[in-house]
Amino acid sequence: MNSKNVSPFGMKDKLGYLFGDFGNDFTFILSTMILTKFYTDVMGVSAAVIGTIMMLARFVDAFTDVTMGRICDRSRVTPAGKFKPWILRMCIPVSIASFLIYQSGLAGLPLTAKIIYLAVMYLFWGSFCYTAINIPYGSMASAISAEPGDRQSLSTYRTMGGMLAGMVIGFLLPLIAYEKITLSDGTVKETLIGSRVTLAAGVFSVLAILCYLLCYKLVTERVVIDNAETKAKGPSVGQMFKSAFTNRALISIIVASIVMLLAQLTMQNMAAYIFPDYYNSASAQSVSTLLMMVGMIVAAIVAKPLAAKFGKAEVSVVSNFFAAGVMFFLWLIRPASVWVYCGLQMICWLGLGVFSMVSWALITDVIDYSELRNGVREDGTVYALYSFARKLGQALAAGLSGWLLTGIGYNSEAAAAGQVQTPEVLSGIFNISTLLPALGFVLLALVLWLWYPLHKKQVDANVAALKEKHR
């Protein structure tokens, strides 16, 4: 491993990496925030069917993610680097694929045709296009700098990029996509308008392309891996999976990632139901997004010094127990006021934000650990396994949300007709939105506390060992 004769790591790299996840989340967060709601309320597809499609797509990802990781590891190093060229190659395909998912003009098709269309387009976007840009992007962090402090900065800026995309989508989409209609009994209900979702998806796709191009322009890869060495020494796919299942750090962070996304994305997915359905206030979802941003900003300020002093895993454990406590409290008091709900969610996001700011740096620690353990550095392969776990968590969240919505009796036909759900369904929506995330955050904290081995002392020792190895 060598260092290029290039400018030192600095703000350009941080901003570039921020824009990379800004681009990613213009399509990813859009899918978590509105895809299920769009297909239940506009296209008339059962939530359970949507969740099942998302779940099945993850089995495809088991192959495409790992394949993309292997492609990255074995790619030749270009003047732009090893991972950056994929950002340029895939930024337009992934953005177009995302836009094609949200075509309200197809709402009049037979139900079977709409289900097939969703399955094909969701696979094309998530399992192929998104994989082909996200795996290289995530792997690139360890190629930008070998210093733990720099990597923590990249993790923080990456989280901020996703947070900004979430703020833009979370604030604007509810204001744009919903319209108040008066029902026959005089009740005023917030209803999702399909054509507005289609327009918003197109705008966000264009913004995603611009963000990816800024990432490509600003980021510099400095840590160069000998490509011939990687090809010669890299294990087979079978050996890689065998090694992964005996790698305590990797397998525990994979489990932690699945649990995190199961909890966090369930909470985000259900926002599309709890605000317009339970509280009948889609505009409150926009306010909630801004308040979430406040919590994340505070978290961004305190995360790095806390992680430096106590360790990334250690602060993650505390922050997740804190978030779980807030959500349990919210479930117990069941506030009638939507603004009390928003305020408590902001406090919850303070805890989640601290963990989010350090989460991407945890995987670079695992990459270091795996190199010391196996003797070969394979950033792309390790990140691909981690990315697959994240997608599995995403699918589990979407699937579980969909199945639970169907289980509590959510009526997609009634929603498409602008009708109000029953009180029992609304109570179920509140339970799914609060209790399920709370349980997930507790489990996540326990995994990081009791199973994940790379606490501060071990991480510092690994960094010192790698510096000695790479002299």
BELWO-V712015 format. One record per residue. N is the residue number from 0. PHI is phi in whole degrees, -180 to 180 (999 if undefined). PSI is psi in radians with two decimals (none if undefined). NEAR is the number of other C-alpha atoms within 12 Angstrom. Layout:
((N/PHI/PSI/NEAR) (N/PHI/PSI/NEAR))
This chain:
((0/999/2.30/23) (1/-123/2.95/19) (2/-112/2.28/22) (3/-72/2.71/21) (4/-84/1.35/12) (5/-132/3.05/19) (6/-63/2.62/17) (7/-68/2.80/21) (8/-57/2.38/31) (9/-162/-2.82/23) (10/-63/-0.58/18) (11/-58/-0.75/24) (12/-65/-0.74/34) (13/-63/-0.81/34) (14/-67/-0.69/31) (15/-61/-0.76/38) (16/-69/-0.61/52) (17/-58/-0.83/39) (18/-65/-0.50/39) (19/-62/-0.82/50) (20/-78/-0.43/49) (21/-57/-0.83/41) (22/-65/-0.80/49) (23/-54/-0.82/52) (24/-83/-0.15/41) (25/-66/-0.41/46) (26/-104/-0.69/51) (27/-68/-0.90/42) (28/-66/-0.59/35) (29/-58/-0.72/45) (30/-68/-0.70/42) (31/-72/-0.52/40) (32/-85/-0.61/44) (33/-133/-0.25/42) (34/-60/-0.88/45) (35/-63/-0.77/47) (36/-62/-0.72/47) (37/-62/-0.78/42) (38/-79/-0.40/42) (39/-80/-0.86/40) (40/-87/-0.46/39) (41/-103/-0.80/40) (42/-92/-0.22/41) (43/74/0.46/35) (44/-95/2.47/40) (45/-62/2.46/37) (46/-62/-0.60/40) (47/-66/-0.67/33) (48/-65/-0.77/32) (49/-61/-0.81/43) (50/-62/-0.66/39) (51/-66/-0.71/30) (52/-61/-0.78/35) (53/-63/-0.65/42) (54/-67/-0.82/32) (55/-64/-0.57/26) (56/-61/-0.51/35) (57/-69/-0.43/34) (58/-69/-0.59/23) (59/-65/-0.69/27) (60/-62/-0.45/38) (61/-57/-0.52/29) (62/-93/-0.79/23) (63/-70/-0.65/32) (64/-65/-0.85/41) (65/-66/-0.68/38) (66/-61/-0.74/31) (67/-66/-0.66/38) (68/-62/-0.72/40) (69/-67/-0.68/32) (70/-61/-0.77/31) (71/-61/-0.83/41) (72/-62/-0.57/40) (73/-100/0.06/29) (74/-70/2.62/27) (75/-76/2.68/23) (76/-83/2.11/25) (77/-98/2.98/16) (78/-56/-0.48/15) (79/-83/-0.24/25) (80/121/-3.01/34) (81/-94/-0.60/37) (82/-105/-0.58/46) (83/-56/-0.70/43) (84/-56/-0.51/30) (85/-69/-0.48/39) (86/-62/-0.77/46) (87/-69/-0.70/30) (88/-66/-0.65/23) (89/-107/-0.05/32) (90/-64/-0.66/41) (91/-76/-0.83/30) (92/-56/-0.75/29) (93/-68/-0.59/41) (94/-72/-0.72/39) (95/-66/-0.73/31) (96/-61/-0.70/34) (97/-63/-0.80/45) (98/-59/-0.69/34) (99/-66/-0.37/32) (100/-65/-0.61/43) (101/-103/1.07/42) (102/-102/1.65/32) (103/-66/-0.37/31) (104/-64/-0.25/19) (105/-93/0.10/25) (106/-62/-0.42/29) (107/-83/-0.07/16) (108/-68/2.78/18) (109/-58/2.63/14) (110/-56/-0.76/21) (111/-60/-0.72/18) (112/-65/-0.67/17) (113/-67/-0.67/30) (114/-66/-0.76/30) (115/-63/-0.74/20) (116/-61/-0.80/27) (117/-60/-0.80/39) (118/-61/-0.80/30) (119/-67/-0.84/24) (120/-71/-0.61/29) (121/-67/-0.70/41) (122/-64/-0.79/31) (123/-61/-0.77/29) (124/-70/-1.00/37) (125/-79/-0.79/48) (126/-84/-0.34/39) (127/-117/-1.12/31) (128/-68/-0.86/34) (129/-66/-0.70/45) (130/-59/-0.75/47) (131/-71/-0.23/41) (132/-110/-0.56/48) (133/-77/-0.64/48) (134/-63/-0.87/47) (135/-63/-0.67/50) (136/-62/-0.85/50) (137/-66/-0.69/49) (138/-66/-0.49/49) (139/-64/-0.40/52) (140/-57/-0.74/49) (141/-78/-0.18/44) (142/-93/-0.27/44) (143/-76/-0.68/45) (144/-157/2.60/35) (145/-95/-0.09/35) (146/-84/2.28/28) (147/-57/-0.68/38) (148/-64/-0.69/30) (149/-65/-0.71/29) (150/-67/-0.63/40) (151/-63/-0.68/39) (152/-62/-0.74/41) (153/-63/-0.70/49) (154/-61/-0.75/46) (155/-64/-0.80/41) (156/-70/-0.59/40) (157/-62/-0.79/39) (158/-62/-0.68/41) (159/-65/-0.63/40) (160/-62/-0.81/38) (161/-64/-0.65/37) (162/-64/-0.71/41) (163/-66/-0.74/32) (164/-62/-0.74/37) (165/-62/-0.65/39) (166/-66/-0.79/33) (167/-62/-0.87/34) (168/-69/-0.81/40) (169/-65/-0.55/41) (170/-83/-0.82/28) (171/-79/-0.70/30) (172/-61/-0.83/39) (173/-62/-0.59/39) (174/-71/-0.59/28) (175/-85/-0.76/28) (176/-84/-0.30/35) (177/-105/2.65/36) (178/-138/2.42/25) (179/-81/2.21/23) (180/-124/2.64/20) (181/-101/2.13/16) (182/-79/3.01/15) (183/-62/-0.47/12) (184/-90/0.13/10) (185/91/-0.08/11) (186/-71/2.37/14) (187/-96/2.17/20) (188/-127/2.45/28) (189/-80/2.16/37) (190/-124/2.40/39) (191/-75/2.29/41) (192/-105/2.02/35) (193/-60/-0.74/34) (194/-64/-0.54/23) (195/-72/-0.61/27) (196/-65/-0.73/41) (197/-60/-0.79/32) (198/-63/-0.79/23) (199/-62/-0.71/35) (200/-62/-0.65/39) (201/-66/-0.76/26) (202/-63/-0.78/26) (203/-66/-0.55/38) (204/-66/-0.72/38) (205/-63/-0.76/27) (206/-64/-0.61/31) (207/-62/-0.76/45) (208/-61/-0.77/35) (209/-61/-0.72/27) (210/-66/-0.73/36) (211/-62/-0.70/43) (212/-66/-0.64/31) (213/-67/-0.67/29) (214/-60/-0.83/39) (215/-61/-0.68/38) (216/-73/-0.65/25) (217/-93/-0.51/26) (218/-84/2.50/38) (219/-123/2.27/39) (220/-87/2.19/42) (221/-113/-0.53/32) (222/-91/1.95/30) (223/-106/2.21/36) (224/-98/2.37/35) (225/-63/1.94/23) (226/-66/-0.64/25) (227/-64/-0.67/17) (228/-66/-0.71/20) (229/-63/-0.76/29) (230/-67/-0.66/21) (231/-74/-0.72/13) (232/-99/-0.25/20) (233/-60/2.38/28) (234/-72/2.83/24) (235/-70/2.96/17) (236/-62/-0.72/20) (237/-61/-0.78/12) (238/-64/-0.64/15) (239/-63/-0.78/28) (240/-68/-0.65/21) (241/-62/-0.76/16) (242/-65/-0.69/26) (243/-62/-0.73/31) (244/-76/-0.16/20) (245/-108/0.09/16) (246/-98/1.77/27) (247/-60/-0.71/25) (248/-64/-0.78/37) (249/-69/-0.81/41) (250/-68/-0.62/30) (251/-72/-0.63/33) (252/-73/-0.50/45) (253/-65/-0.82/37) (254/-62/-0.75/33) (255/-60/-0.71/42) (256/-65/-0.73/41) (257/-62/-0.80/33) (258/-65/-0.74/37) (259/-58/-0.86/44) (260/-72/-0.57/38) (261/-59/-0.74/39) (262/-77/-0.89/42) (263/-69/-0.76/49) (264/-75/-0.48/42) (265/-61/-0.75/46) (266/-63/-0.73/42) (267/-72/-0.73/41) (268/-59/-0.73/44) (269/-75/-0.22/43) (270/-60/-0.55/42) (271/-70/-0.16/47) (272/-114/-0.71/48) (273/-70/-0.61/37) (274/-76/-0.96/36) (275/-76/-0.46/38) (276/-97/-1.00/40) (277/-70/-0.83/37) (278/-99/-0.12/33) (279/52/0.79/33) (280/-150/1.50/31) (281/-65/-0.56/34) (282/-64/-0.50/33) (283/-65/-0.46/35) (284/-65/-0.63/45) (285/-65/-0.76/33) (286/-64/-0.73/32) (287/-59/-0.65/37) (288/-64/-0.73/37) (289/-65/-0.71/29) (290/-66/-0.65/31) (291/-59/-0.70/35) (292/-61/-0.68/36) (293/-61/-0.83/28) (294/-60/-0.70/34) (295/-69/-0.62/37) (296/-65/-0.78/31) (297/-60/-0.74/24) (298/-62/-0.69/35) (299/-63/-0.58/35) (300/-71/-0.69/22) (301/-95/-0.30/25) (302/-63/-0.86/40) (303/-64/-0.86/34) (304/-63/-0.61/21) (305/-66/-0.75/25) (306/-65/-0.67/37) (307/-65/-0.63/26) (308/-83/-0.77/18) (309/-107/-0.33/21) (310/107/2.54/34) (311/-66/-0.79/45) (312/-65/-0.68/47) (313/-63/-0.82/34) (314/-70/-0.47/36) (315/-66/-0.70/45) (316/-60/-0.87/37) (317/-64/-0.78/31) (318/-65/-0.61/39) (319/-75/-0.64/43) (320/-62/-0.68/33) (321/-63/-0.83/31) (322/-62/-0.69/43) (323/-63/-0.73/39) (324/-61/-0.71/30) (325/-65/-0.77/33) (326/-69/-0.63/41) (327/-62/-0.74/29) (328/-63/-0.74/22) (329/-62/-0.71/33) (330/-65/-0.66/28) (331/-70/-0.76/17) (332/-85/-0.39/18) (333/43/1.17/27) (334/-62/2.42/21) (335/-75/-0.46/17) (336/-88/2.24/18) (337/-65/-0.46/29) (338/-76/-0.53/22) (339/-66/-0.74/21) (340/-59/-0.81/35) (341/-62/-0.74/36) (342/-64/-0.74/28) (343/-70/-0.61/32) (344/-64/-0.63/45) (345/-60/-0.75/32) (346/-65/-0.68/34) (347/-60/-0.73/41) (348/-69/-0.33/42) (349/-63/-0.78/36) (350/-69/-0.80/40) (351/-63/-0.59/51) (352/-65/-0.70/41) (353/-60/-0.79/42) (354/-65/-0.73/47) (355/-61/-0.64/44) (356/-67/-0.46/45) (357/-106/-0.15/45) (358/-63/-0.68/45) (359/-73/-0.46/43) (360/-72/-0.45/44) (361/-61/-0.70/46) (362/-71/-0.53/46) (363/-69/-0.56/46) (364/-63/-0.69/44) (365/-67/-0.68/43) (366/-61/-0.77/45) (367/-61/-0.83/41) (368/-59/-0.75/35) (369/-67/-0.63/33) (370/-64/-0.78/30) (371/-64/-0.61/25) (372/-76/-0.72/22) (373/-104/-0.26/23) (374/84/-0.05/20) (375/-132/2.38/32) (376/-96/2.07/37) (377/-132/1.38/44) (378/-58/-0.81/46) (379/-65/-0.72/45) (380/-67/-0.83/45) (381/-63/-0.77/49) (382/-66/-0.58/45) (383/-63/-0.74/43) (384/-63/-0.72/45) (385/-66/-0.73/42) (386/-65/-0.68/46) (387/-61/-0.70/42) (388/-62/-0.72/34) (389/-64/-0.72/40) (390/-66/-0.63/43) (391/-64/-0.72/38) (392/-63/-0.70/33) (393/-61/-0.79/40) (394/-68/-0.71/43) (395/-61/-0.71/38) (396/-64/-0.82/45) (397/-66/-0.76/43) (398/-64/-0.83/36) (399/-64/-0.74/38) (400/-60/-0.78/50) (401/-64/-0.79/40) (402/-66/-0.72/29) (403/-67/-0.68/31) (404/-61/-0.76/41) (405/-66/-0.67/28) (406/-64/-0.61/20) (407/-86/-0.02/25) (408/96/0.34/25) (409/-62/2.23/37) (410/-103/1.82/30) (411/-69/-0.54/32) (412/-67/-0.72/23) (413/-65/-0.69/22) (414/-64/-0.75/32) (415/-64/-0.50/27) (416/-88/0.01/24) (417/81/0.32/31) (418/-88/2.76/28) (419/-84/2.45/34) (420/-74/2.83/30) (421/-71/2.79/18) (422/-58/-0.62/16) (423/-65/-0.70/18) (424/-66/-0.74/25) (425/-64/-0.69/28) (426/-64/-0.69/27) (427/-64/-0.67/30) (428/-60/-0.73/40) (429/-65/-0.74/41) (430/-63/-0.78/32) (431/-63/-0.65/42) (432/-72/-0.39/41) (433/-119/-0.89/41) (434/-71/-0.75/32) (435/-62/-0.83/35) (436/-60/-0.69/43) (437/-59/-0.80/37) (438/-64/-0.66/32) (439/-64/-0.72/38) (440/-66/-0.61/44) (441/-64/-0.82/33) (442/-62/-0.70/29) (443/-61/-0.79/40) (444/-61/-0.69/38) (445/-68/-0.68/28) (446/-61/-0.82/32) (447/-69/-0.53/40) (448/-80/-0.81/27) (449/-100/-0.38/20) (450/-114/-0.86/24) (451/-62/2.17/34) (452/-91/-0.22/28) (453/-91/1.22/36) (454/-85/3.10/30) (455/-53/-0.83/25) (456/-60/-0.77/18) (457/-69/-0.69/21) (458/-62/-0.80/36) (459/-60/-0.70/24) (460/-67/-0.68/19) (461/-66/-0.72/28) (462/-62/-0.76/28) (463/-63/-0.71/20) (464/-66/-0.69/18) (465/-69/-0.66/27) (466/-61/-0.69/18) (467/-67/-0.71/11) (468/-64/-0.66/16) (469/-93/0.14/20) (470/-66/none/10))
